[in-house]
Amino acid sequence: MAEVAALRRQLKIKNGVCKRLWKEHKSYQTEEVQQRIKVDKFKAVGAEDWDIKNGTRMLEESQKMVKDTANRLGVALQELRELIVTAEKIPDMGNSEELVQAQAIFEEVST
C-alpha cells in the first residue's frame, strides 16, 4: 500500500512539474516572438547600434531559454510517461484522480 501512496505522490509532483515547464516554455516562445518583432522594428526604423545589439542579445537569450525549457520539458514528460505506465499496471491505482490528471497533462503537453 505504501508503494501506491508513493506512486500517487510522484504522479502529483511530476504532473506539477510538467504543467510549470509547459507554461514556462510557452512564455519563452511568446517572449522570443516579441523580441524578434522589436529587433526587426529597430532595424526598420534605423535605431542606434546599441539598441539593435541589445535587442539581438535579448532575442538570443530568449532562443536559448526556449531550447532549455524544451529539453527540460522533454525529460519531465518522459519521467511522467514512465510513472503513468507503472501506475496503469497496478490494480489499486485504477482510475485514481492523480493518474487521470497525469494522463490529461501528458496528452495536452505532448501534442
matplotlib code that plots the C-alpha trace (Angstrom):
import matplotlib.pyplot as plt

x = [0.0, 2.9, 4.0, 0.6, 0.8, 4.4, 3.4, 0.4, 2.7, 5.2, 2.4, 1.2, 4.7, 5.6, 2.2, 3.0, 6.5, 5.2, 2.5, 5.0, 7.5, 4.8, 3.7, 7.4, 8.1, 5.1, 6.1, 9.6, 8.2, 6.0, 8.9, 11.0, 8.4, 8.1, 11.8, 12.1, 9.4, 11.2, 14.6, 13.0, 11.4, 14.7, 16.3, 13.5, 13.4, 17.2, 17.7, 21.1, 23.5, 23.3, 19.5, 19.9, 22.7, 20.9, 17.7, 19.6, 21.2, 17.8, 16.5, 19.4, 18.7, 15.1, 16.0, 18.4, 15.7, 13.2, 15.6, 16.4, 12.8, 12.0, 14.8, 13.7, 10.1, 11.0, 12.8, 9.9, 7.4, 9.4, 9.5, 5.8, 5.1, 7.2, 5.2, 1.9, 2.9, 3.9, 0.6, -1.5, 0.0, -1.1, -4.7, -5.0, -4.4, -7.4, -8.7, -7.3, -7.5, -3.7, -3.5, -6.3, -4.7, -1.3, -2.7, -4.5, -1.5, 0.7, -1.8, -2.0, 1.7, 2.9, 0.7]
y = [0.0, 2.3, 1.8, 3.1, 6.1, 6.9, 6.5, 8.8, 11.4, 11.1, 11.4, 14.6, 16.0, 15.2, 16.5, 19.9, 19.9, 19.3, 22.0, 24.5, 23.7, 23.8, 27.3, 28.5, 27.1, 28.9, 32.1, 32.0, 31.3, 34.4, 36.4, 35.2, 36.4, 39.7, 40.3, 39.3, 41.9, 44.5, 43.9, 44.0, 47.3, 48.7, 47.7, 49.1, 52.5, 52.8, 52.8, 53.2, 50.3, 49.8, 49.3, 46.8, 44.9, 44.9, 43.7, 41.0, 39.9, 39.6, 37.7, 35.2, 34.8, 34.0, 31.5, 29.8, 29.6, 28.1, 25.3, 24.8, 24.6, 22.3, 19.9, 20.0, 19.5, 16.5, 14.9, 15.6, 14.2, 11.1, 10.6, 11.3, 8.7, 6.1, 6.8, 6.6, 3.2, 1.9, 3.2, 1.6, -1.8, -1.5, -2.6, -0.4, 2.7, 2.1, 5.4, 7.4, 11.2, 11.5, 9.1, 10.7, 14.1, 12.9, 11.3, 14.5, 16.7, 14.2, 14.4, 18.2, 18.8, 16.2, 17.4]
z = [0.0, 0.7, -2.9, -4.2, -1.9, -3.1, -6.7, -6.3, -4.7, -7.5, -10.1, -8.5, -8.3, -11.9, -13.0, -11.4, -12.9, -16.4, -16.0, -14.8, -17.6, -20.2, -19.1, -18.9, -22.4, -23.9, -22.1, -23.6, -27.0, -26.8, -25.5, -28.4, -30.9, -29.2, -29.2, -32.8, -33.7, -31.6, -33.3, -36.7, -35.8, -34.6, -37.8, -40.0, -38.1, -38.2, -34.4, -32.8, -32.9, -29.2, -29.3, -32.1, -30.4, -27.1, -28.7, -30.6, -27.4, -25.7, -28.6, -28.4, -24.7, -25.4, -28.0, -25.5, -22.9, -25.4, -26.2, -22.5, -21.4, -24.3, -23.2, -19.5, -20.6, -22.7, -19.7, -17.4, -19.9, -20.3, -16.5, -16.3, -19.0, -17.1, -14.0, -15.9, -17.4, -13.9, -12.4, -15.1, -14.2, -10.5, -9.9, -6.8, -8.9, -11.1, -12.3, -9.4, -9.6, -9.9, -12.7, -14.7, -14.2, -15.2, -18.4, -19.3, -18.7, -20.7, -23.6, -23.5, -23.3, -25.7, -28.6]

ax = plt.figure().add_subplot(projection="3d")
ax.plot(x, y, z, "-o")
ax.set_aspect("equal")
plt.show()
